Structures are given as C-alpha cells and as structure tokens.
C-alpha cells in the first residue's frame, strides 16, 4: 500500500472513531441530560433520578472516559499505519 493510500485509510478510520465517540457524547450529554430527562427521571440510580444523574455527573464522567478511549484507539491506529521509515527511525538508538 503506498503512502497516499495509507494516509487516506488512516484519516478515514480516524474520522470514523471521532464520529462514533462524538455520537456517544452527544447522546449522553444532550439527549439523556436535556431531551429525555423526564422519561429518565422515572428510573432511580443510587437514590437519585437517572435524568438528574446524567445531567449532573454521568455525562461528565462519560466524556472523560471517551477521552481515554480515543487516546487508546489512536495509539493502536498509529501503530497500525506507521510507515516503514518511521519504524526504522524509532528502532535506531
């Protein structure tokens, strides 16, 4: 695979990761915290209404976890699409 094709595949996968993770963030921070809060408030979680929990804490925790997931995914992706020249440079002392 030539460098141009590898770059396109890398960015396509990167954008796919971004779309998925941002969708999860949107669902938890906007939909669960604002739009569906009344329906979620009928469910109790740790003594609190679930809609309140999402609005106050869960969406923040999920966002922080998504940052770590994105870093992990990008490390894997960079190892997968690293070019031979970059591999040789990192292996030499």
DSSP file (Angstrom, degrees, kcal/mol; ACC not computed):
  #  RESIDUE AA STRUCTURE BP1 BP2  ACC     N-H-->O    O-->H-N    N-H-->O    O-->H-N    TCO  KAPPA ALPHA  PHI   PSI    X-CA   Y-CA   Z-CA
    1    1 A X              0   0    0      0, 0.0     2,-0.0     0, 0.0     0, 0.0   0.000 360.0 360.0 360.0 127.9    0.0    0.0    0.0
    2    2 A X     >  -     0   0    0      1,-0.1     4,-2.2     4,-0.0     5,-0.2  -0.251 360.0-103.1 -76.4 169.1    1.5    3.3   -1.0
    3    3 A X  H  > S+     0   0    0      1,-0.2     4,-2.5     2,-0.2     5,-0.2   0.867 118.4  53.2 -62.6 -39.7    1.8    6.3    1.4
    4    4 A X  H  > S+     0   0    0      1,-0.2     4,-2.1     2,-0.2    -1,-0.2   0.910 111.0  46.0 -63.5 -42.5   -1.1    8.2   -0.1
    5    5 A X  H  > S+     0   0    0      2,-0.2     4,-2.3     1,-0.2    -1,-0.2   0.881 112.2  51.6 -67.7 -37.7   -3.5    5.3    0.3
    6    6 A X  H  X S+     0   0    0     -4,-2.2     4,-2.6     2,-0.2    -2,-0.2   0.901 109.5  50.5 -65.1 -39.9   -2.3    4.6    3.8
    7    7 A X  H  X S+     0   0    0     -4,-2.5     4,-2.6     2,-0.2     5,-0.2   0.915 111.2  48.0 -64.3 -42.6   -2.9    8.3    4.7
    8    8 A X  H  X S+     0   0    0     -4,-2.1     4,-2.3     2,-0.2    -2,-0.2   0.914 113.2  47.3 -64.2 -42.3   -6.4    8.1    3.4
    9    9 A X  H  X S+     0   0    0     -4,-2.3     4,-2.2     2,-0.2    -2,-0.2   0.898 111.8  51.8 -65.3 -40.1   -7.2    4.9    5.2
   10   10 A X  H  X S+     0   0    0     -4,-2.6     4,-2.4     1,-0.2    -2,-0.2   0.943 113.3  42.7 -60.7 -49.4   -5.7    6.4    8.4
   11   11 A X  H  X S+     0   0    0     -4,-2.6     4,-2.6     2,-0.2     5,-0.2   0.844 111.3  55.2 -70.4 -32.9   -7.8    9.5    8.2
   12   12 A X  H  X S+     0   0    0     -4,-2.3     4,-1.7    -5,-0.2    -1,-0.2   0.934 112.3  43.2 -62.4 -44.7  -10.9    7.6    7.2
   13   13 A X  H  X S+     0   0    0     -4,-2.2     4,-2.5     2,-0.2    -2,-0.2   0.886 112.6  53.4 -68.0 -38.9  -10.6    5.4   10.3
   14   14 A X  H  X S+     0   0    0     -4,-2.4     4,-2.4     1,-0.2    -2,-0.2   0.927 110.3  46.6 -61.1 -45.9   -9.7    8.4   12.5
   15   15 A X  H  X S+     0   0    0     -4,-2.6     4,-2.5     2,-0.2    -1,-0.2   0.839 109.7  54.7 -66.7 -32.4  -12.9   10.2   11.4
   16   16 A X  H  X S+     0   0    0     -4,-1.7     4,-2.2    -5,-0.2    -2,-0.2   0.936 109.0  47.6 -65.0 -45.8  -14.9    7.1   12.0
   17   17 A X  H  X S+     0   0    0     -4,-2.5     4,-2.7     1,-0.2     5,-0.3   0.931 112.6  49.8 -58.3 -46.0  -13.6    6.9   15.5
   18   18 A X  H  X S+     0   0    0     -4,-2.4     4,-2.8     1,-0.2     5,-0.3   0.917 109.7  50.3 -60.4 -44.5  -14.4   10.6   16.0
   19   19 A X  H  X S+     0   0    0     -4,-2.5     4,-1.7     2,-0.2    -1,-0.2   0.911 113.6  45.2 -61.9 -43.1  -18.0   10.2   14.7
   20   20 A X  H  X S+     0   0    0     -4,-2.2     4,-2.1     2,-0.2    -2,-0.2   0.944 116.4  44.2 -66.6 -48.1  -18.7    7.2   16.9
   21   21 A X  H  X S+     0   0    0     -4,-2.7     4,-2.3     1,-0.2    -2,-0.2   0.891 114.1  49.1 -67.9 -39.0  -17.3    8.8   20.1
   22   22 A X  H  X S+     0   0    0     -4,-2.8     4,-2.6    -5,-0.3    -1,-0.2   0.837 109.1  54.2 -68.8 -30.8  -18.9   12.2   19.5
   23   23 A X  H  X S+     0   0    0     -4,-1.7     4,-2.6    -5,-0.3    -2,-0.2   0.919 108.8  48.1 -65.8 -43.2  -22.2   10.5   18.9
   24   24 A X  H  X S+     0   0    0     -4,-2.1     4,-2.4     1,-0.2     5,-0.2   0.928 113.0  48.5 -61.3 -43.8  -21.9    8.7   22.2
   25   25 A X  H  X S+     0   0    0     -4,-2.3     4,-2.9     1,-0.2     5,-0.4   0.911 111.6  49.5 -62.8 -42.7  -21.0   12.0   23.9
   26   26 A X  H  X>S+     0   0    0     -4,-2.6     4,-2.4     2,-0.2     5,-1.6   0.921 111.4  49.1 -62.3 -44.8  -24.0   13.8   22.2
   27   27 A X  I  <>S+     0   0    0     -4,-2.6     5,-2.6     3,-0.2     6,-0.2   0.925 118.2  38.6 -62.4 -45.0  -26.4   11.1   23.3
   28   28 A X  I  <5S+     0   0    0     -4,-2.4     5,-0.2    -5,-0.2    -2,-0.2   0.883 123.9  37.4 -76.8 -36.9  -25.3   11.1   26.9
   29   29 A X  I  <5S+     0   0    0     -4,-2.9    -3,-0.2    -5,-0.2    -2,-0.2   0.855 132.0  19.1 -87.0 -33.6  -24.7   14.9   27.3
   30   30 A X  I  X>S+     0   0    0     -4,-2.4     4,-2.1    -5,-0.4     5,-1.5   0.882 128.5  37.1-101.6 -56.5  -27.6   16.3   25.3
   31   31 A X  I  4XS+     0   0    0     -5,-1.6     5,-3.5     3,-0.2     6,-0.2   0.951 125.0  37.1 -66.5 -49.8  -30.3   13.7   24.8
   32   32 A X  I  4<S+     0   0    0     -5,-2.6    23,-0.2    -6,-0.2    -1,-0.2   0.826 123.8  42.6 -73.2 -29.7  -30.1   12.0   28.2
   33   33 A X  I  45S+     0   0    0     -6,-0.2    -2,-0.2    -5,-0.2    -1,-0.2   0.748 134.5   7.4 -88.7 -24.3  -29.4   15.2   30.1
   34   34 A X  I ><5S+     0   0    0     -4,-2.1     3,-0.5     3,-0.0     4,-0.3   0.736 128.0  40.0-123.1 -54.8  -31.9   17.5   28.4
   35   35 A X  I 3 <S+     0   0    0     -5,-1.5     3,-0.3     1,-0.2    -3,-0.2   0.938 126.1  28.4 -73.2 -48.6  -34.3   15.9   25.9
   36   36 A X  T 3><S+     0   0    0     -5,-3.5     4,-2.3    -6,-0.2    -1,-0.2   0.113  84.6 114.7-101.0  21.5  -35.2   12.6   27.7
   37   37 A X  H <> S+     0   0    0     -3,-0.5     4,-1.8     1,-0.2    14,-0.3   0.867  74.4  52.7 -63.3 -37.2  -34.7   13.9   31.2
   38   38 A X  H  4 S+     0   0    0     -3,-0.3     4,-0.4    -4,-0.3    -1,-0.2   0.903 112.0  44.8 -67.0 -40.0  -38.4   13.5   32.2
   39   39 A X  H >4 S+     0   0    0      1,-0.2     3,-0.9     2,-0.2    -1,-0.2   0.890 115.0  48.5 -69.5 -38.4  -38.5    9.9   31.0
   40   40 A X  H >< S+     0   0    0     -4,-2.3     3,-1.7     1,-0.2    10,-0.9   0.765  97.6  69.9 -73.2 -24.8  -35.2    9.0   32.7
   41   41 A X  T 3< S+     0   0    0     -4,-1.8    -1,-0.2     1,-0.3    -2,-0.2   0.676  86.0  68.7 -67.3 -15.0  -36.3   10.7   35.9
   42   42 A X  T <  S+     0   0    0     -3,-0.9     2,-0.4    -4,-0.4    -1,-0.3   0.667  92.1  72.2 -74.8 -15.2  -38.8    7.8   36.4
   43   43 A X  S <  S-     0   0    0     -3,-1.7     7,-2.9    -4,-0.2     2,-0.4  -0.841  77.0-143.2-103.3 136.8  -35.8    5.5   37.0
   44   44 A X  E     -A   49   0A   0     -2,-0.4     2,-0.4     5,-0.2     5,-0.2  -0.813  16.8-178.7-100.9 139.5  -33.8    5.7   40.2
   45   45 A X  E >  S-A   48   0A   0      3,-3.5     3,-1.5    -2,-0.4     8,-0.0  -0.936  75.2 -17.8-138.5 112.8  -30.0    5.2   40.2
   46   46 A X  T 3  S-     0   0    0     -2,-0.4     3,-0.1     1,-0.3    -1,-0.0   0.808 128.0 -53.1  62.3  30.4  -28.1    5.4   43.5
   47   47 A X  T 3  S+     0   0    0      1,-0.3     2,-0.3     0, 0.0    -1,-0.3   0.377 122.3  97.7  87.3  -4.9  -31.1    7.1   45.2
   48   48 A X  E <  S-A   45   0A   0     -3,-1.5    -3,-3.5     1,-0.0    -1,-0.3  -0.802  84.7 -96.7-114.5 156.5  -31.2    9.8   42.5
   49   49 A X  E  >  -A   44   0A   0     -2,-0.3     4,-2.4    -5,-0.2    -5,-0.2  -0.506  33.2-128.8 -68.1 139.7  -33.4   10.2   39.4
   50   50 A X  H  > S+     0   0    0     -7,-2.9     4,-2.6   -10,-0.9    -9,-0.2   0.859 106.8  53.8 -63.6 -37.4  -31.5    8.9   36.4
   51   51 A X  H  > S+     0   0    0    -14,-0.3     4,-2.1    -8,-0.3    -1,-0.2   0.911 110.7  46.7 -62.9 -42.2  -32.1   12.1   34.4
   52   52 A X  H  > S+     0   0    0      2,-0.2     4,-2.3     1,-0.2     5,-0.3   0.910 111.2  52.7 -63.5 -43.0  -30.7   14.2   37.2
   53   53 A X  H  X>S+     0   0    0     -4,-2.4     4,-2.9     1,-0.2     5,-2.2   0.918 110.1  47.4 -60.6 -45.2  -27.7   11.9   37.5
   54   54 A X  I  <>S+     0   0    0     -4,-2.6     5,-1.8     3,-0.2     6,-0.3   0.919 113.7  48.0 -62.2 -43.3  -26.9   12.2   33.7
   55   55 A X  I  <5S+     0   0    0     -4,-2.1    -1,-0.2   -23,-0.2    -2,-0.2   0.860 122.2  32.8 -66.9 -35.2  -27.2   16.0   33.8
   56   56 A X  I  <5S-     0   0    0     -4,-2.3    -2,-0.2    -5,-0.1    -3,-0.2   0.853 138.0  -9.4 -93.9 -37.0  -25.0   16.4   36.9
   57   57 A X  I >X5S+     0   0    0     -4,-2.9     4,-2.3    -5,-0.3     3,-0.5   0.716 114.3  65.5-131.3 -46.8  -22.4   13.7   36.8
   58   58 A X  I 3><S+     0   0    0     -5,-2.2     4,-2.8     1,-0.3     5,-0.2   0.871 101.0  52.4 -61.2 -41.5  -22.7   10.9   34.2
   59   59 A X  H 3><S+     0   0    0     -5,-1.8     4,-1.8    -6,-0.3    -1,-0.3   0.860 111.5  48.1 -65.2 -32.8  -22.3   13.0   31.1
   60   60 A X  H <> S+     0   0    0     -3,-0.5     4,-2.2    -6,-0.3    -2,-0.2   0.930 113.0  47.1 -70.3 -45.7  -19.0   14.4   32.5
   61   61 A X  H  X S+     0   0    0     -4,-2.3     4,-2.4     1,-0.2    -2,-0.2   0.900 112.1  50.5 -62.4 -40.7  -17.7   11.0   33.5
   62   62 A X  H  X S+     0   0    0     -4,-2.8     4,-2.3    -5,-0.2    -1,-0.2   0.902 108.6  52.5 -64.6 -40.3  -18.6    9.6   30.1
   63   63 A X  H  X S+     0   0    0     -4,-1.8     4,-1.5    -5,-0.2    -2,-0.2   0.919 110.1  47.7 -61.1 -44.3  -16.8   12.5   28.4
   64   64 A X  H  X S+     0   0    0     -4,-2.2     4,-1.6     1,-0.2    -2,-0.2   0.911 111.9  50.2 -64.1 -42.2  -13.6   11.9   30.4
   65   65 A X  H  X S+     0   0    0     -4,-2.4     4,-2.4     1,-0.2    -1,-0.2   0.878 106.4  55.7 -63.1 -37.5  -13.8    8.2   29.6
   66   66 A X  H  X S+     0   0    0     -4,-2.3     4,-2.6     1,-0.2    -1,-0.2   0.839 102.4  56.7 -64.9 -32.3  -14.2    8.9   25.9
   67   67 A X  H  X S+     0   0    0     -4,-1.5     4,-2.2     2,-0.2    -1,-0.2   0.935 109.7  44.6 -62.4 -45.5  -11.0   11.0   26.0
   68   68 A X  H  X S+     0   0    0     -4,-1.6     4,-2.3     2,-0.2    -2,-0.2   0.892 113.0  51.0 -66.2 -39.3   -9.1    7.9   27.3
   69   69 A X  H  X S+     0   0    0     -4,-2.4     4,-2.8     2,-0.2    -2,-0.2   0.914 110.0  50.2 -63.1 -42.6  -10.8    5.6   24.8
   70   70 A X  H  X S+     0   0    0     -4,-2.6     4,-2.6     2,-0.2    -2,-0.2   0.915 110.3  49.4 -63.4 -42.8   -9.9    8.0   22.0
   71   71 A X  H  X S+     0   0    0     -4,-2.2     4,-2.0     2,-0.2    -1,-0.2   0.914 112.9  47.5 -62.2 -42.4   -6.2    8.1   23.1
   72   72 A X  H  X S+     0   0    0     -4,-2.3     4,-2.0     2,-0.2    -2,-0.2   0.927 113.1  47.8 -64.0 -45.2   -6.1    4.3   23.3
   73   73 A X  H  X S+     0   0    0     -4,-2.8     4,-2.5     1,-0.2    -2,-0.2   0.897 111.5  50.4 -62.9 -40.5   -7.7    3.9   19.8
   74   74 A X  H  X S+     0   0    0     -4,-2.6     4,-2.7     2,-0.2    -1,-0.2   0.867 107.0  53.7 -69.1 -35.5   -5.4    6.5   18.3
   75   75 A X  H  X S+     0   0    0     -4,-2.0     4,-1.8     2,-0.2    -1,-0.2   0.925 112.0  45.5 -62.0 -43.5   -2.3    4.7   19.7
   76   76 A X  H  X S+     0   0    0     -4,-2.0     4,-1.9     2,-0.2    -2,-0.2   0.914 113.7  49.5 -63.2 -42.9   -3.5    1.5   18.1
   77   77 A X  H  X S+     0   0    0     -4,-2.5     4,-2.2     1,-0.2    -2,-0.2   0.900 109.7  50.4 -65.9 -41.2   -4.3    3.2   14.8
   78   78 A X  H  X S+     0   0    0     -4,-2.7     4,-0.5     1,-0.2    -1,-0.2   0.877 110.2  50.1 -66.4 -36.8   -0.9    5.0   14.7
   79   79 A X  H  < S+     0   0    0     -4,-1.8     3,-0.5    -5,-0.2    -1,-0.2   0.886 111.5  50.0 -65.4 -37.4    0.9    1.7   15.3
   80   80 A X  H  < S+     0   0    0     -4,-1.9    -2,-0.2     1,-0.2    -1,-0.2   0.891 119.1  34.9 -68.6 -39.9   -1.1    0.0   12.5
   81   81 A X  H  < S+     0   0    0     -4,-2.2    -1,-0.2    -5,-0.1    -2,-0.2   0.245  82.3 132.3-103.5  13.1   -0.4    2.7    9.9
   82   82 A X     <  -     0   0    0     -4,-0.5     2,-0.1    -3,-0.5    -3,-0.0  -0.433  57.0-122.9 -63.7 135.4    3.1    3.7   10.8
   83   83 A X     >  -     0   0    0     -2,-0.1     4,-2.0     1,-0.1     5,-0.1  -0.331  17.9-111.8 -77.9 163.6    5.3    3.8    7.7
   84   84 A X  H  > S+     0   0    0      1,-0.2     4,-2.3     2,-0.2     5,-0.2   0.869 117.7  54.4 -62.8 -37.8    8.4    1.7    7.4
   85   85 A X  H  > S+     0   0    0      1,-0.2     4,-1.9     2,-0.2    -1,-0.2   0.901 108.8  47.9 -64.2 -41.1   10.6    4.8    7.5
   86   86 A X  H  > S+     0   0    0      2,-0.2     4,-1.8     1,-0.2    -1,-0.2   0.874 110.6  52.3 -66.7 -36.6    9.1    5.9   10.8
   87   87 A X  H  X S+     0   0    0     -4,-2.0     4,-1.4     1,-0.2    -2,-0.2   0.913 109.6  48.6 -65.1 -43.3    9.5    2.3   12.2
   88   88 A X  H  X S+     0   0    0     -4,-2.3     4,-1.4     1,-0.2    -2,-0.2   0.879 109.9  52.5 -64.3 -38.8   13.2    2.3   11.3
   89   89 A X  H  < S+     0   0    0     -4,-1.9    -1,-0.2     1,-0.2    -2,-0.2   0.883 110.8  46.2 -65.2 -39.3   13.8    5.8   12.9
   90   90 A X  H  < S+     0   0    0     -4,-1.8    -1,-0.2     1,-0.2    -2,-0.2   0.761 111.0  53.0 -77.4 -23.6   12.2    4.7   16.2
   91   91 A X  H  < S+     0   0    0     -4,-1.4     2,-0.2    -5,-0.2    -1,-0.2   0.774  90.9  86.5 -83.0 -26.4   14.2    1.4   16.3
   92   92 A X     <        0   0    0     -4,-1.4     0, 0.0     1,-0.1     0, 0.0  -0.529 360.0 360.0 -76.5 139.0   17.6    3.0   15.8
   93   93 A X              0   0    0     -2,-0.2    -1,-0.1     0, 0.0    -4,-0.1   0.500 360.0 360.0 -74.2 360.0   19.4    4.2   19.0
